[in-house]
Amino acid sequence: MQKQAVTLKRSLGLWQIVLLGVGYMTPMVVFDTFGIASEMTHGHVPTAYILALAAMLLTAVSYQKMIQVFPTAGSAYTYTQRTINCHLGFLIGWAALMDYLFLPMVNALIFKIYLSAFFPGVPSWMWIVGFVAFVTALNLRDINFTANFNMFLVFFQIAIIAMFVAIAVRALLHGMGTGEIISMKPFYSAGLDSSWLIAGATLMCFSYLGFDAVAMLSEETASPKKTIPKAIFLTALFGGILFTFASYFIQLVFPTVASFKDPESSSPEIAMKIGGTIVQMIFLAGGIAGTVSSGVSSHASVARLLYAMGRDNILPKNVFGYVHPKFRTPWINILLVGFISLTAMFFSLGMATSFINFGALIAFTFVHLSVIVHYVFRHKMHRSAKGFFSYVIMPLIGAAFIGVLWLNLERNSFLLGITWAVIGFAYLVYITKGFKVNPAVIDFSAQEEVQTQTL
């Protein structure tokens, strides 16, 4: 009986959650993706980031609306389950699970790539095992310990970006790149084609993945209805400002991709050209810090999604709904995610990334649809001009932005995602005995009451 009373601990503050989301997005990724983004946009990366930010902010607003109704750890899974259909909710959760499960693997693979390049004599699998063990151990601890450690990693990355900007300003004043500190060229130039920006924005949108993951921390937040909506919006906005600001100065210093030998691996070249070996080593440290911070945040998020599905008895409750009595964290889920992450030894980076894109777009799409179903079809809150704009126009525009991303999704991402969805559908048929019974749905108001009593 005592075990059933143990719940997640409501202790996180607004900026702890925001920085967990920013850590998930990995600020240093702006340097890694700059070369290919500049090639796609023909030298207008900051504009692509702004367009992608617009899409993400619209999605963030839809998340805000749904969190006001369901301040729980299930995110898109919960919203779809409670507003549209419980079976469909399971499938959305299953698709989102793919996104969350594979991001820790992607971070393990990137960590391996970083370290193997500098220590080629060490077997690559050892870097994956070490990374997974470290991130798993961090997540097993109290969520506040995890959040505070992540804050340190995020601040370290921001410090490196600030250092780069300072060096870039000095280089521009000495005639490097465009030789200008203030210029509209990174945002607009004659002959700019909108298709370039759309292609770039599609790529940039995936730099923002993680702003939505903070919804998974709703049940570890003191005032989720107040804090989480702010945190989601601020995470996307802060990340967008950081990406746009950094890419603006990179674009001024490197106006074309002709500066790079390999646009797909631009970060080391950016560091070397602007500051030499020392700056390159600092960038490497920042890249590793970014990988760890994203690994910590993504690991924490997927463990909470599994917890929400286990607590609802969609997955076996005794396993996935378990919370450690001392640390108040979903221990079994955290260990399971760590074990799954070890399979990074058998995946390529491209294949793992393909899984992420499909799951993220599924989640974003159904968050927008959940807003329309809940506020319009169920509660008729669209009858005023304000309500129509908030609950019909905005989510439809957000869904349209996501639709553009669907059109640009890689074929491999789509095929892998469909395969995962088919497996999820088969499991759903099994647990519902051919849809003869509905998946269990928890009484969230009762759950909140229990959590308040246990604080």
Phi, psi and chi 1 to 4 in degrees:
 res  aa     phi    psi   chi1   chi2   chi3   chi4
   1 MET       -  -40.5 -165.5   69.3  178.1      -
   2 GLN   -63.0  -37.2 -179.0   62.6   31.3      -
   3 LYS   -63.1  -37.0  -75.6 -174.2  178.2 -179.9
   4 GLN   -68.2  -25.3  -67.1  178.7  -10.7      -
   5 ALA   -80.3  -15.7      -      -      -      -
   6 VAL   -72.7  126.8  178.0      -      -      -
   7 THR  -130.9  172.8   57.8      -      -      -
   8 LEU   -64.0  148.6  -59.5  176.8      -      -
   9 LYS   -92.2  125.3 -176.3  179.7  179.2 -178.7
  10 ARG   -83.4   99.9  -66.5 -170.8 -179.9  -86.1
  11 SER  -145.5  -10.9   57.6      -      -      -
  12 LEU   -78.0  143.2  -68.0  176.4      -      -
  13 GLY   -98.8  171.8      -      -      -      -
  14 LEU   -55.1  -52.3  174.2   62.4      -      -
  15 TRP   -76.3  -23.3  -74.4  103.3      -      -
  16 GLN   -63.0  -42.8  -75.0  177.8  -54.5      -
  17 ILE   -69.0  -44.0  -63.5  170.9      -      -
  18 VAL   -58.5  -45.1  169.3      -      -      -
  19 LEU   -72.0  -27.6  -69.4  173.3      -      -
  20 LEU   -63.7  -41.0  -84.9  167.1      -      -
  21 GLY   -66.0  -42.3      -      -      -      -
  22 VAL   -65.3  -39.4  173.1      -      -      -
  23 GLY   -62.1  -38.5      -      -      -      -
  24 TYR   -58.3  -42.4 -161.5  127.3      -      -
  25 MET   -72.4  -23.4  -69.4 -169.1  -70.1      -
  26 THR    66.7   87.7  -41.7      -      -      -
  27 PRO   -52.1  -36.8  -29.3   36.2      -      -
  28 MET   -68.6   -9.6  -71.0  -66.9  -68.0      -
  29 VAL   -64.4  -19.4   75.9      -      -      -
  30 VAL   -59.3  -32.9   65.7      -      -      -
  31 PHE   -78.7  -35.3  -61.9  101.2      -      -
  32 ASP   -67.4  -37.4  -65.2  -39.4      -      -
  33 THR   -96.1   -4.6   59.2      -      -      -
  34 PHE   -60.8  -44.2  178.4   80.9      -      -
  35 GLY   -58.8  -52.2      -      -      -      -
  36 ILE   -69.0  -33.7 -170.9  169.7      -      -
  37 ALA   -67.4  -39.8      -      -      -      -
  38 SER   -66.1  -36.2 -175.7      -      -      -
  39 GLU   -65.7  -42.2 -170.5  172.6   40.2      -
  40 MET   -70.0  -37.2  -67.3  173.5   72.2      -
  41 THR   -95.4    0.2   61.8      -      -      -
  42 HIS    56.2   44.7  -66.8 -108.6      -      -
  43 GLY    87.1   29.3      -      -      -      -
  44 HIS  -133.0   47.4  -60.0   89.7      -      -
  45 VAL   -60.7  -44.3  176.2      -      -      -
  46 PRO   -56.8  -38.0  -24.8   35.2      -      -
  47 THR   -65.3  -39.6  -53.8      -      -      -
  48 ALA   -62.8  -39.7      -      -      -      -
  49 TYR   -63.1  -38.8  -91.4  118.8      -      -
  50 ILE   -67.0  -42.9  -68.6  171.8      -      -
  51 LEU   -62.8  -42.7  -72.1  176.8      -      -
  52 ALA   -64.1  -37.8      -      -      -      -
  53 LEU   -62.3  -40.1  176.6   60.1      -      -
  54 ALA   -58.5  -43.9      -      -      -      -
  55 ALA   -64.3  -42.1      -      -      -      -
  56 MET   -70.6  -35.5  -65.3  -57.7  102.6      -
  57 LEU   -67.7  -37.4  -71.7  179.9      -      -
  58 LEU   -63.0  -40.6  -75.4  168.3      -      -
  59 THR   -66.8  -38.8  -55.7      -      -      -
  60 ALA   -61.3  -38.7      -      -      -      -
  61 VAL   -63.4  -39.7  169.3      -      -      -
  62 SER   -66.0  -39.0  -73.9      -      -      -
  63 TYR   -60.7  -42.9  -90.8  102.1      -      -
  64 GLN   -56.8  -45.3  -74.9 -177.3  -43.4      -
  65 LYS   -62.4  -40.3  -69.7 -178.5  172.9   70.0
  66 MET   -76.1  -32.1  -64.1  -48.0  -59.8      -
  67 ILE   -67.5  -30.0  -72.5  170.3      -      -
  68 GLN   -60.5  -29.5  -65.4  -70.2  -15.7      -
  69 VAL   -92.8  -41.0 -175.7      -      -      -
  70 PHE  -127.5   82.0  -54.7  110.6      -      -
  71 PRO   -80.8   62.8   31.0  -34.5      -      -
  72 THR  -127.7  178.2   58.9      -      -      -
  73 ALA   -84.3    1.2      -      -      -      -
  74 GLY   -86.6  -15.6      -      -      -      -
  75 SER    54.1 -136.6 -169.4      -      -      -
  76 ALA   -56.6  -33.8      -      -      -      -
  77 TYR   -58.5  -49.6  151.7   66.5      -      -
  78 THR   -66.4  -44.6  -63.4      -      -      -
  79 TYR   -60.4  -45.0  -48.8  150.4      -      -
  80 THR   -68.8  -41.0  -52.9      -      -      -
  81 GLN   -61.6  -41.8  177.1 -157.9   60.4      -
  82 ARG   -88.3  -20.5  -61.2  -62.3  -58.9  -86.1
  83 THR  -106.7  -34.1   61.4      -      -      -
  84 ILE  -106.2  -64.6  -58.4  177.1      -      -
  85 ASN  -165.2  137.5  178.4  -87.5      -      -
  86 CYS   -67.4  -34.8   57.8      -      -      -
  87 HIS   -70.4  -43.1  -62.5  105.2      -      -
  88 LEU   -63.6  -36.9 -177.2   60.0      -      -
  89 GLY   -57.3  -41.7      -      -      -      -
  90 PHE   -60.2  -44.7  169.7   84.2      -      -
  91 LEU   -66.0  -35.2  -67.5  175.3      -      -
  92 ILE   -67.5  -42.2  -60.1  -50.9      -      -
  93 GLY   -62.2  -38.3      -      -      -      -
  94 TRP   -63.8  -43.6 -176.5  -93.9      -      -
  95 ALA   -65.7  -43.1      -      -      -      -
  96 ALA   -64.8  -33.8      -      -      -      -
  97 LEU   -59.4  -37.5 -176.8   61.8      -      -
  98 MET   -60.5  -45.9  177.3  174.4   63.4      -
  99 ASP   -58.0  -52.3  170.1   20.1      -      -
 100 TYR   -69.5  -36.5  -68.7  119.1      -      -
 101 LEU   -68.1  -35.6  -85.9  175.3      -      -
 102 PHE   -85.9  -19.7  -85.1   81.5      -      -
 103 LEU   -66.3  -41.6 -166.7   58.5      -      -
 104 PRO   -57.6  -35.1  -26.2   35.6      -      -
 105 MET   -65.9  -42.2  -71.0  174.7   54.2      -
 106 VAL   -60.3  -42.8  167.0      -      -      -
 107 ASN   -64.0  -38.6  -74.2  -54.7      -      -
 108 ALA   -63.7  -39.8      -      -      -      -
 109 LEU   -66.8  -42.2  -74.9  166.4      -      -
 110 ILE   -65.1  -40.7  -66.9  173.4      -      -
 111 PHE   -59.3  -43.7 -176.2   82.7      -      -
 112 LYS   -61.3  -42.7  178.6 -160.9   73.7  172.0
 113 ILE   -62.4  -45.3  -68.8  168.6      -      -
 114 TYR   -57.4  -53.5  -84.4  135.0      -      -
 115 LEU   -74.8  -34.2  -86.1  -62.5      -      -
 116 SER   -65.2  -30.8  -67.1      -      -      -
 117 ALA   -66.2  -33.0      -      -      -      -
 118 PHE   -94.2  -23.2  -80.4   83.8      -      -
 119 PHE  -130.4   69.7  -56.3   99.3      -      -
 120 PRO   -64.1  -19.2   22.7  -32.9      -      -
 121 GLY   -78.4  -14.3      -      -      -      -
 122 VAL   -87.8  130.8  178.3      -      -      -
 123 PRO   -55.1  132.7  -25.1   34.4      -      -
 124 SER   -62.4  -30.8   59.8      -      -      -
 125 TRP   -64.7  -25.3   64.7  -94.4      -      -
 126 MET   -67.1  -34.8  -68.1 -175.8   64.7      -
 127 TRP   -66.7  -38.3  -62.5  122.0      -      -
 128 ILE   -66.1  -45.6  -68.0  176.0      -      -
 129 VAL   -62.5  -44.2  171.3      -      -      -
 130 GLY   -63.6  -43.9      -      -      -      -
 131 PHE   -62.3  -49.4  176.5   84.8      -      -
 132 VAL   -63.0  -41.7  170.7      -      -      -
 133 ALA   -63.1  -42.1      -      -      -      -
 134 PHE   -65.4  -48.4 -179.2   66.7      -      -
 135 VAL   -65.7  -40.0  168.5      -      -      -
 136 THR   -63.3  -44.4  -58.3      -      -      -
 137 ALA   -61.1  -40.5      -      -      -      -
 138 LEU   -62.5  -40.5  -77.2  174.9      -      -
 139 ASN   -74.9  -22.3  -87.2  -74.3      -      -
 140 LEU   -68.2  -24.5  -71.1  172.6      -      -
 141 ARG   -73.4  175.4  -65.2  -73.2  -57.8  -88.6
 142 ASP   -52.4  140.5  177.1  -88.2      -      -
 143 ILE   -59.2  -30.5 -173.2   62.9      -      -
 144 ASN   -67.5  -38.2  -80.0  -75.8      -      -
 145 PHE   -63.0  -45.2  175.3   85.1      -      -
 146 THR   -60.6  -45.9  -56.8      -      -      -
 147 ALA   -64.3  -41.6      -      -      -      -
 148 ASN   -68.7  -37.8  -68.7  -24.6      -      -
 149 PHE   -64.7  -41.2 -178.5   80.1      -      -
 150 ASN   -61.9  -38.5  175.5   77.3      -      -
 151 MET   -58.3  -41.1  -72.4  173.2   67.4      -
 152 PHE   -60.6  -44.2  164.5   75.5      -      -
 153 LEU   -65.7  -39.3  -63.9  175.2      -      -
 154 VAL   -66.9  -44.9  171.4      -      -      -
 155 PHE   -62.3  -34.5  -76.1  134.2      -      -
 156 PHE   -63.9  -42.9  178.7   59.1      -      -
 157 GLN   -65.3  -41.6  -67.2  175.7   77.3      -
 158 ILE   -63.1  -38.0  -66.8  173.0      -      -
 159 ALA   -63.0  -38.9      -      -      -      -
 160 ILE   -67.4  -40.1  -67.1  175.6      -      -
 161 ILE   -62.8  -41.7  -68.6  173.4      -      -
 162 ALA   -63.3  -40.6      -      -      -      -
 163 MET   -61.3  -43.7  177.0 -159.9   73.1      -
 164 PHE   -60.6  -44.9  167.4   80.1      -      -
 165 VAL   -60.5  -42.5  170.4      -      -      -
 166 ALA   -61.6  -44.2      -      -      -      -
 167 ILE   -66.4  -39.0  -62.9  172.7      -      -
 168 ALA   -63.6  -42.7      -      -      -      -
 169 VAL   -60.0  -43.9  168.3      -      -      -
 170 ARG   -62.7  -43.0 -175.6  170.7  179.9  -88.6
 171 ALA   -65.3  -40.3      -      -      -      -
 172 LEU   -65.0  -38.9  -70.2  166.6      -      -
 173 LEU   -65.5  -23.2  -69.7  173.8      -      -
 174 HIS   -96.3   14.0  -75.6   79.3      -      -
 175 GLY    93.0    4.5      -      -      -      -
 176 MET   -73.3  149.1 -170.7  173.4 -179.5      -
 177 GLY    63.3 -129.5      -      -      -      -
 178 THR   -76.8  -17.4   62.8      -      -      -
 179 GLY    72.1   14.0      -      -      -      -
 180 GLU  -125.9  143.2  -58.9  173.2  -58.9      -
 181 ILE   -92.3  -34.5  -63.5  175.6      -      -
 182 ILE  -114.9  118.4  -60.5  175.3      -      -
 183 SER  -157.2  148.6  173.8      -      -      -
 184 MET   -92.3   -6.5  -74.5  -60.1  -64.6      -
 185 LYS   -58.0  -39.4  -69.5  177.6 -177.1  177.2
 186 PRO   -64.9  -21.1  -23.5   35.6      -      -
 187 PHE   -98.1  -36.6  -61.7  102.4      -      -
 188 TYR  -155.9  142.3  176.8   80.8      -      -
 189 SER  -150.9  161.6   62.8      -      -      -
 190 ALA   -59.4  135.9      -      -      -      -
 191 GLY    86.6    6.1      -      -      -      -
 192 LEU   -62.6  128.5  176.7   61.9      -      -
 193 ASP  -102.6  129.8 -168.3  -42.7      -      -
 194 SER   -61.2  -29.9   60.4      -      -      -
 195 SER   -63.4  -32.2   65.2      -      -      -
 196 TRP   -63.5  -44.1  -57.2  -18.0      -      -
 197 LEU   -67.9  -38.1  -62.5  179.1      -      -
 198 ILE   -64.4  -43.3  -68.4  172.1      -      -
 199 ALA   -62.2  -43.6      -      -      -      -
 200 GLY   -66.0  -41.6      -      -      -      -
 201 ALA   -63.5  -35.5      -      -      -      -
 202 THR   -60.4  -45.1  -59.2      -      -      -
 203 LEU   -64.6  -43.6  174.3   66.7      -      -
 204 MET   -67.4  -29.4  -64.4  -58.6   95.4      -
 205 CYS   -56.4  -34.2  -87.8      -      -      -
 206 PHE   -76.7   -9.5  -62.3  116.5      -      -
 207 SER   -74.1  -22.0  -63.5      -      -      -
 208 TYR   -88.4   -6.3  -71.2   93.0      -      -
 209 LEU   -56.5  127.3  -67.0 -174.6      -      -
 210 GLY   128.0  -26.8      -      -      -      -
 211 PHE   -61.4  -33.1   81.9   90.0      -      -
 212 ASP   -77.3  -21.3   59.6  -50.3      -      -
 213 ALA   -66.5  -20.8      -      -      -      -
 214 VAL   -66.3  -18.1  -58.7      -      -      -
 215 ALA   -61.9  -25.5      -      -      -      -
 216 MET   -67.1  -14.5  -64.4  -67.0  173.7      -
 217 LEU   -97.9   12.5  -57.6  172.1      -      -
 218 SER   -56.1  -39.4  -64.6      -      -      -
 219 GLU   -86.6    6.8  -67.0  177.8   32.8      -
 220 GLU  -118.6   21.3  -71.0  162.2  -76.0      -
 221 THR  -117.3  136.9  -53.1      -      -      -
 222 ALA   -60.9  -44.3      -      -      -      -
 223 SER  -128.8   77.2  -57.2      -      -      -
 224 PRO   -60.7  -38.2   20.1  -31.9      -      -
 225 LYS   -64.4  -27.8  -73.2 -173.2  178.4 -179.1
 226 LYS   -93.3  -41.9  179.4 -179.9  178.9 -177.9
 227 THR   -83.1  -47.6  -57.1      -      -      -
 228 ILE   -63.4  -44.2  -65.7  -64.7      -      -
 229 PRO   -57.1  -41.7  -26.4   36.1      -      -
 230 LYS   -64.0  -43.0  -72.1 -178.4 -178.6  178.1
 231 ALA   -63.0  -42.0      -      -      -      -
 232 ILE   -62.5  -48.0  -75.3 -177.1      -      -
 233 PHE   -65.2  -44.7 -169.0   84.5      -      -
 234 LEU   -66.6  -35.0  -72.8  172.6      -      -
 235 THR   -62.0  -49.4  -61.2      -      -      -
 236 ALA   -63.2  -44.4      -      -      -      -
 237 LEU   -66.4  -46.9 -179.5   61.7      -      -
 238 PHE   -63.3  -43.1 -174.7   72.4      -      -
 239 GLY   -62.0  -42.4      -      -      -      -
 240 GLY   -63.8  -42.4      -      -      -      -
 241 ILE   -63.3  -43.1  -68.6  172.1      -      -
 242 LEU   -63.4  -47.0 -163.6   62.3      -      -
 243 PHE   -62.6  -45.1  -70.4  143.3      -      -
 244 THR   -66.2  -44.4  -56.5      -      -      -
 245 PHE   -61.7  -47.9 -177.6   72.8      -      -
 246 ALA   -65.9  -44.5      -      -      -      -
 247 SER   -67.3  -27.9   64.0      -      -      -
 248 TYR   -60.6  -47.1  169.3   76.6      -      -
 249 PHE   -73.9  -34.1  -78.4   97.7      -      -
 250 ILE   -63.0  -42.6  -55.2  171.5      -      -
 251 GLN   -65.1  -35.4 -165.1   76.7   79.3      -
 252 LEU   -66.3  -40.3  -72.5  176.7      -      -
 253 VAL   -76.2  -35.3  177.3      -      -      -
 254 PHE  -124.7   77.2  -56.4   99.4      -      -
 255 PRO   -64.5  -23.6   12.6  -19.0      -      -
 256 THR  -134.9  163.5   70.1      -      -      -
 257 VAL   -77.1   -3.7  -67.6      -      -      -
 258 ALA   -61.4  -19.4      -      -      -      -
 259 SER   -72.8  -16.9  -53.5      -      -      -
 260 PHE  -109.3  138.2  -54.8  119.3      -      -
 261 LYS   -72.5  -38.5  -67.4  179.6 -179.5  178.0
 262 ASP  -134.2   97.5 -177.5    7.1      -      -
 263 PRO   -57.8  -25.5  -24.1   34.6      -      -
 264 GLU   -77.5  -11.9  -67.0 -170.9    7.4      -
 265 SER  -130.4   64.2  -58.0      -      -      -
 266 SER   -81.1  -25.8   55.0      -      -      -
 267 SER   -57.1  -50.5 -176.8      -      -      -
 268 PRO   -61.4  -37.1  -20.5   32.2      -      -
 269 GLU   -69.8  -39.4  -70.3 -168.6   58.4      -
 270 ILE   -58.7  -47.5  -69.8  171.6      -      -
 271 ALA   -64.2  -44.8      -      -      -      -
 272 MET   -66.1  -44.8  177.7   61.4   73.7      -
 273 LYS   -68.2  -30.5  -70.2  177.4 -176.1  -66.0
 274 ILE   -96.1  -21.1 -157.0  165.9      -      -
 275 GLY  -148.5    0.4      -      -      -      -
 276 GLY    82.4 -166.5      -      -      -      -
 277 THR   -61.9  -39.3  -54.8      -      -      -
 278 ILE   -61.7  -47.9  -66.6  176.6      -      -
 279 VAL   -64.7  -36.0  172.4      -      -      -
 280 GLN   -61.9  -40.8 -168.2  177.3   50.6      -
 281 MET   -66.7  -37.5  -65.9  -59.0  -66.0      -
 282 ILE   -65.1  -40.1  -66.2  172.7      -      -
 283 PHE   -62.6  -39.5  -94.9   50.8      -      -
 284 LEU   -60.5  -44.6  173.1   64.0      -      -
 285 ALA   -61.5  -40.5      -      -      -      -
 286 GLY   -65.9  -39.2      -      -      -      -
 287 GLY   -63.1  -41.0      -      -      -      -
 288 ILE   -65.7  -42.4  -67.8  172.3      -      -
 289 ALA   -61.1  -40.6      -      -      -      -
 290 GLY   -64.4  -40.3      -      -      -      -
 291 THR   -64.6  -41.9  -57.3      -      -      -
 292 VAL   -67.2  -43.8  173.6      -      -      -
 293 SER   -64.5  -40.5   66.7      -      -      -
 294 SER   -67.1  -38.1 -177.4      -      -      -
 295 GLY   -63.2  -43.4      -      -      -      -
 296 VAL   -62.8  -48.3  168.6      -      -      -
 297 SER   -66.9  -44.7  -60.6      -      -      -
 298 SER   -68.2  -36.8   57.9      -      -      -
 299 HIS   -62.1  -44.4 -160.0  120.0      -      -
 300 ALA   -63.3  -40.6      -      -      -      -
 301 SER   -66.7  -47.1  -63.9      -      -      -
 302 VAL   -67.9  -31.9   67.8      -      -      -
 303 ALA   -63.2  -35.5      -      -      -      -
 304 ARG   -73.9  -35.2  -88.0   67.0 -177.7  176.7
 305 LEU   -64.6  -43.7  176.3   59.1      -      -
 306 LEU   -62.1  -36.8  -69.8  170.1      -      -
 307 TYR   -62.7  -45.8  166.5   73.6      -      -
 308 ALA   -61.4  -41.7      -      -      -      -
 309 MET   -72.4  -32.9  -62.8 -178.6   77.7      -
 310 GLY   -72.1  -41.2      -      -      -      -
 311 ARG   -62.6  -33.0 -171.0 -171.2   54.6 -164.5
 312 ASP   -80.9   -1.1  -73.2    9.9      -      -
 313 ASN    66.2   21.6 -144.4   20.8      -      -
 314 ILE   -71.8  -43.2  -61.4  -63.1      -      -
 315 LEU  -105.1  158.6  -62.5  173.2      -      -
 316 PRO   -50.9  118.1  -28.5   35.9      -      -
 317 LYS   -64.6  -39.7 -173.4  172.7 -177.1  177.4
 318 ASN   -61.2  -26.5  -69.5  -20.5      -      -
 319 VAL   -94.7  -59.2  176.4      -      -      -
 320 PHE   -81.2  -20.7  -65.9   93.2      -      -
 321 GLY   -93.7    6.4      -      -      -      -
 322 TYR   -76.6  137.5  173.0   78.9      -      -
 323 VAL  -124.0  131.1  176.4      -      -      -
 324 HIS   -64.1  130.4 -167.1  -82.0      -      -
 325 PRO   -65.7  -25.9   21.3  -31.9      -      -
 326 LYS   -91.6  -51.9  178.1 -179.8  178.2 -179.1
 327 PHE   -87.5  -13.4  -64.8  110.2      -      -
 328 ARG    57.0   40.6  -55.0  -79.7  -71.9  -82.3
 329 THR  -125.5  153.3   53.8      -      -      -
 330 PRO   -75.7   78.6   27.3  -32.5      -      -
 331 TRP   -55.6  -50.6 -103.6   46.3      -      -
 332 ILE   -60.0  -41.8  -64.2  176.3      -      -
 333 ASN   -63.6  -41.2  -62.0  -15.6      -      -
 334 ILE   -62.6  -43.8  -69.2  168.1      -      -
 335 LEU   -65.8  -38.6  -69.7  170.3      -      -
 336 LEU   -64.7  -43.5  177.0   62.2      -      -
 337 VAL   -61.8  -39.4  174.4      -      -      -
 338 GLY   -61.1  -43.0      -      -      -      -
 339 PHE   -63.6  -44.0  177.5   77.0      -      -
 340 ILE   -64.1  -37.0  -67.1  172.0      -      -
 341 SER   -62.9  -26.9  -63.3      -      -      -
 342 LEU   -64.5  -20.6  -70.9  175.1      -      -
 343 THR   -70.1   -3.6   61.0      -      -      -
 344 ALA   -56.4  -22.4      -      -      -      -
 345 MET   -63.0  -19.6  -70.4 -176.8  -76.8      -
 346 PHE  -111.6    5.3  -49.0  108.0      -      -
 347 PHE  -115.6  154.1  -80.6   87.5      -      -
 348 SER   -91.8  159.6   68.3      -      -      -
 349 LEU   -62.4  -39.8 -175.8   58.9      -      -
 350 GLY   -63.4  -42.0      -      -      -      -
 351 MET   -67.6  -43.6 -178.6  174.7  -71.8      -
 352 ALA   -63.0  -40.1      -      -      -      -
 353 THR   -65.4  -34.9  -56.9      -      -      -
 354 SER   -60.7  -38.2  -66.6      -      -      -
 355 PHE   -63.4  -39.5  -85.0   99.6      -      -
 356 ILE   -62.5  -46.7  -68.6  172.8      -      -
 357 ASN   -59.1  -45.0  -63.0  -15.1      -      -
 358 PHE   -62.5  -48.2 -176.0   90.4      -      -
 359 GLY   -62.6  -39.9      -      -      -      -
 360 ALA   -64.6  -43.9      -      -      -      -
 361 LEU   -67.1  -36.3  -67.3 -176.1      -      -
 362 ILE   -59.9  -48.0  -76.3  -75.4      -      -
 363 ALA   -61.5  -48.1      -      -      -      -
 364 PHE   -60.0  -43.9  -67.5  165.9      -      -
 365 THR   -59.7  -46.0  -59.7      -      -      -
 366 PHE   -79.9  -18.1  -83.3   88.0      -      -
 367 VAL   -66.2  -43.7  169.0      -      -      -
 368 HIS   -62.8  -43.8  -71.4  -58.7      -      -
 369 LEU   -66.2  -34.9  -65.6  178.4      -      -
 370 SER   -64.2  -37.3  -65.2      -      -      -
 371 VAL   -59.5  -47.5  169.8      -      -      -
 372 ILE   -63.3  -46.0  -64.3  171.8      -      -
 373 VAL   -64.8  -45.8  171.4      -      -      -
 374 HIS   -69.8  -50.3  179.6   80.2      -      -
 375 TYR   -84.5  -27.9  -73.1   97.5      -      -
 376 VAL   -96.7  -59.0  175.9      -      -      -
 377 PHE   -75.0  -34.1  -69.6   98.4      -      -
 378 ARG   -91.6  -41.1  -68.6 -162.8  171.7 -172.1
 379 HIS  -114.0    2.7  -65.7  -79.7      -      -
 380 LYS    50.8   41.4  -46.3  -61.8 -179.1 -176.0
 381 MET   -91.7   16.2  -64.9  177.5   66.5      -
 382 HIS  -101.3    5.0   64.6  -65.3      -      -
 383 ARG   -77.6  -21.4  -68.2  173.1  177.8  172.5
 384 SER   -90.7  162.9   66.5      -      -      -
 385 ALA   -62.0  -41.5      -      -      -      -
 386 LYS   -64.8  -44.0 -179.1 -179.3  177.9 -178.7
 387 GLY   -65.4  -39.6      -      -      -      -
 388 PHE   -63.3  -41.7 -171.7   78.1      -      -
 389 PHE   -66.9  -43.9  178.7   76.6      -      -
 390 SER   -71.9  -40.3  -64.4      -      -      -
 391 TYR  -107.6   -4.6  -54.2  123.0      -      -
 392 VAL  -121.8  -59.0  178.5      -      -      -
 393 ILE   -64.3  -51.1  -60.5  -60.9      -      -
 394 MET   -62.8  -49.3  -73.3 -168.1   68.1      -
 395 PRO   -64.7  -30.8   16.0  -27.5      -      -
 396 LEU   -68.2  -40.5  -77.6  177.8      -      -
 397 ILE   -64.1  -42.9  -66.1  173.5      -      -
 398 GLY   -60.6  -43.0      -      -      -      -
 399 ALA   -64.9  -34.5      -      -      -      -
 400 ALA   -65.1  -41.8      -      -      -      -
 401 PHE   -59.0  -45.1  -92.3  104.5      -      -
 402 ILE   -65.4  -33.5  -57.7  -55.7      -      -
 403 GLY   -59.8  -38.6      -      -      -      -
 404 VAL   -61.5  -39.4  173.2      -      -      -
 405 LEU   -66.0  -38.3  -59.3 -175.2      -      -
 406 TRP   -59.3  -41.1  -84.9  113.1      -      -
 407 LEU   -65.6  -25.8  -67.8  175.0      -      -
 408 ASN  -101.5    7.9  -73.5  -85.7      -      -
 409 LEU   -68.6  137.4 -168.5   65.9      -      -
 410 GLU   -64.9  148.4  -68.6 -179.1   -1.8      -
 411 ARG   -58.2  -42.5 -176.1  172.2  178.0  -90.0
 412 ASN   -62.5  -39.7  -74.5  -18.4      -      -
 413 SER   -60.2  -44.4  -63.3      -      -      -
 414 PHE   -65.9  -45.5 -170.4   79.1      -      -
 415 LEU   -65.6  -42.8  -68.3  175.8      -      -
 416 LEU   -65.8  -39.1  -70.3  170.2      -      -
 417 GLY   -64.9  -42.5      -      -      -      -
 418 ILE   -63.0  -41.0  -69.8  -63.4      -      -
 419 THR   -60.5  -44.9  -58.4      -      -      -
 420 TRP   -62.1  -41.0  178.2  -96.1      -      -
 421 ALA   -64.4  -38.5      -      -      -      -
 422 VAL   -63.7  -40.9  168.3      -      -      -
 423 ILE   -62.2  -43.6  -65.5  170.9      -      -
 424 GLY   -62.8  -39.0      -      -      -      -
 425 PHE   -64.1  -42.1 -177.5   80.4      -      -
 426 ALA   -62.0  -41.2      -      -      -      -
 427 TYR   -66.2  -38.5  179.8   62.7      -      -
 428 LEU   -63.0  -42.7  177.0   62.7      -      -
 429 VAL   -59.3  -38.9  170.9      -      -      -
 430 TYR   -67.4  -49.3  170.0   74.5      -      -
 431 ILE   -74.7  -19.3   63.4  172.7      -      -
 432 THR  -102.2    7.1   59.7      -      -      -
 433 LYS    53.5   50.2  -60.9  177.9 -179.6  178.4
 434 GLY    74.1   36.0      -      -      -      -
 435 PHE    66.8   20.4  -58.5  108.0      -      -
 436 LYS   -79.4  -23.8  -67.6  178.2 -178.4  178.1
 437 VAL  -128.5  156.4  -62.8      -      -      -
 438 ASN   -92.2  148.4  -69.5  -25.3      -      -
 439 PRO   -59.3  146.5  -20.4   32.4      -      -
 440 ALA   -62.9  143.6      -      -      -      -
 441 VAL  -123.5  124.0  178.5      -      -      -
 442 ILE   -79.6  150.0 -162.5  167.2      -      -
 443 ASP   -84.4   98.4 -178.0   -7.1      -      -
 444 PHE   -66.4  -31.3  -72.1  111.5      -      -
 445 SER   -66.0  -37.8   58.9      -      -      -
 446 ALA   -68.5  -37.8      -      -      -      -
 447 GLN   -62.8  -42.1  179.7   69.9   13.7      -
 448 GLU   -64.0  -36.9  -78.8 -166.0   44.6      -
 449 GLU   -62.6  -44.6 -135.2  173.2   88.4      -
 450 VAL   -61.7  -42.3  172.1      -      -      -
 451 GLN   -64.7  -39.4  -70.7 -170.6    8.3      -
 452 THR   -63.6  -39.3  -57.3      -      -      -
 453 GLN   -69.0  -26.6  -68.2  170.2    2.3      -
 454 THR   -88.9   -4.3   57.3      -      -      -
 455 LEU   -70.4      -  -71.0  177.4      -      -
